[in-house]
Amino acid sequence: MSDIHGHAAQHEGQAPAFYLEEEHHPEGSTMLGFWLYLMSDCLIFAVLFATHGVLGRNYAAGPSPADLFDLPLVAVNTSMLLFSSITYGFAMLAMERYEKKVTLFWMAITALFGIAFVSLELYEFAHMIHEGAGPQRSAFLSSFFTLVGTHGLHVTSGIVWMFVLMAQVAKHGLIPENKRRLMCLSMFWHFLDVVWIGVFSFVYLIGVIG
Amino acid sequence: MTSHAPSHEDAFEAHHGHSHGHEAGHGTFKSYVTGFLLSVILTAIPFWLVMADVLDSAVPTAAIIMVLGAIQIVVHMIFFLHMNTRSEGGWTMMALIFTILLVAIALSGSLWVMHHLNANMMPMSPEMMKNMP
């Protein structure tokens, strides 16, 4: 508001202009917009968590979490995602120093950890389905596969995005556009790790102790 | 009014400079490593509690897991997502608080309603059970 008053008062005698002539905040709103996307994504996960909270004990005389979940495997999976978080952090630090090769190196490491995570999760899913504990077995398993599968799909798209950005950085370097994209992927990747904290605490650990 | 113009210019520059600062991120090597070490500890404790069967009863174990999970989420928000009350003029924090409110309503509301729905369901007699499809 002070802008408008100042502007109107500066040109007294002329017709007052009640609008901003310069474009307000031309860049820099991408981060806020992407953050709002993440918050809406968070609501998707909240609904899936609520569904699992409601249905998570309805085994339909089928297997329970204690029968199915292999906690050492989940622990390894969790560490993969945690390692990928810090390696992406190192990529961001290298980006700020404009070290293109180091950035690409840490992004590749992050993608490898992400691939390891998705592979272990697919192995777990295949193992469960092979044992007859597929999503159609009980309400507990339906909600489990929906929640954990949605998270896995997010990680998979994050990996695809990582490779696309690696190609972009390799071709065009650390230009402002690529830095902005890397920042968005950073938020996305760390956000997925935050969701995974909820998954391993609420679904796996509390599921196993019953 | 002429004295006002430069101060406005300064404020604009300062604000602008900050927004660039946000784009570049606030992370340092130290903050990433601190966040990582805290996360490792906060992940290891709940897994140890469950896998080594440390506590006999389930309820305190579940409570500790939930509390440690909540702390770890805050750690990730601060050290990895660089959340603070200043970025984007406080709007990221505002959006986060609004989302937390919606998540709390969705989670507690669903559990509450469905718990009462289960409790108030008509009890089933053995005859009804027999005639089920």
Interface residues (C-beta under 8 A of the other chain):
Chain A: S2 D3 G6 A9 Q10 H25 E27 G28 S29 M31 L32 W35 L36 M39 C42 L43 A46 V47 F49 A50 T51 G53 V54 L71 P72 V74 A75 T78 S79 L82 S85 I86 G89 F90 M92 L93 E96 K179 R180 M183 S186 M187 H190 F191 D193 V194 I197 G198 F200 S201 F202 L205 I206 V208 I209 G210
Chain B: M1 H4 A5 H8 H16 S19 H20 H22 E23 A24 G25 G27 T28 F29 Y32 V33 G35 F36 S39 V40 T43 P46 F47 L49 V50 M51 A58 T61 A62 I65 M66 L68 G69 Q72 I73 H76 M77 F80 L81 S87 E88 W91 T92 A95 L96 F98 T99 L102 V103 A106 L107 G109 S110 L111 M114
